[in-house]
Amino acid sequence: MRTVKRPTRPLGQPTRGKTAPNRLRKTDVFLALAYPEFIRHLPGVYVDLGYGAYPITSVETLARLSRLKPDLQVVGVEIDPERVAAALPDARQGLTFRLGGFNLPLAPGERAAVVRAFNVLRQYAEAEVAAALAALDAGMAPDGLLIEGTSSPTGQLMTFNLYQKTPEGLTSRGLVLAPGLRQDFAPRQLQTVLPKNYIHHAAPDGPIDAFFAAWARAWSSARAHGNDLRQVFTAAARRLRADGFALDTRPALLRRGFLWLSPSWPQRASQ
C-alpha cells in the first residue's frame, strides 16, 4: 500500500456538500467521448475533488470509466474529515478516500491525470481562483486534464472549464456547456451555472450576453423545424458555428449535448 503524504493543512474550505446520483454523469461521458485514448492510458489517478457529503460521484465515476480503463484508480478528496470518514465504507478496489484540498493529498511519485473540481470554486472570490488552480497544477501529470465547473442540483444544467497541464502550466482548452437533453431547456438557463471566472461578467449587452442571445436565436430557429432535442441541439450548434463562434461540431459530442467552445469564447473567432 502506498503511503500518502498528508498536507500539513489542506488548502480550501468545505463546500455545502450537496450531491445527488448522476449529477456529474456528463463529465464522465464527455471524457469517454472526447478523450477515450487518454482515459485508456491514463498517466495517473483520477481525483474527484470535493465530492461532498457522500461519495456517490466518485463511486459512479469508477464504474463508468473503468469500462475504458479496468485498472482505473479514483481518489475521492474532501477537506472535511467527517466526510472522509463517512466515505470509507465505500472504498474498494480502485477507489480510495483521502483528506485534502487544492494541495492534493497524493502518494510519493503519484500524479493526478484527471482532476474534477465541481461546484467548488463557485463559493470563492474570483481573485482566489488563480491560487487554487496553481495549487492543483502542482500535483498534476503532464497533459493531465482539469474539469472545473458548476451544475444545477440534478445535473440537468452543467458548465465547465477544461484545462490541460502543459509546460507553461494549466492551459485552457475551452468551455463546455452541457445541458441534459432528456428534457427541454432554454439556452439562457446555462448562464446561471457558469463557472466562477465567467458568472460575474455576463453583463447586459456584453460579449457573454451576446453569445447567449445568439444561441437563443439559433435554438428558436432549430426548434421551429423539429422537436427532437438532439437534432435541435445539433442544428443550433451548427448555426452558432456559421455565426462565427468557434466550437467543436463532432456529431458524437453534439448528439450527447456538449457545446464545446474554444478558449476564445465568448468572442467570435473572427473578432
Summary of the structure (lengths in Angstrom):
residues: 271
radius of gyration: 18.5
end to end distance: 53.3
largest distance: 58.9
contacts: 875
relative contact order: 0.13
helix: 36%
strand: 21%
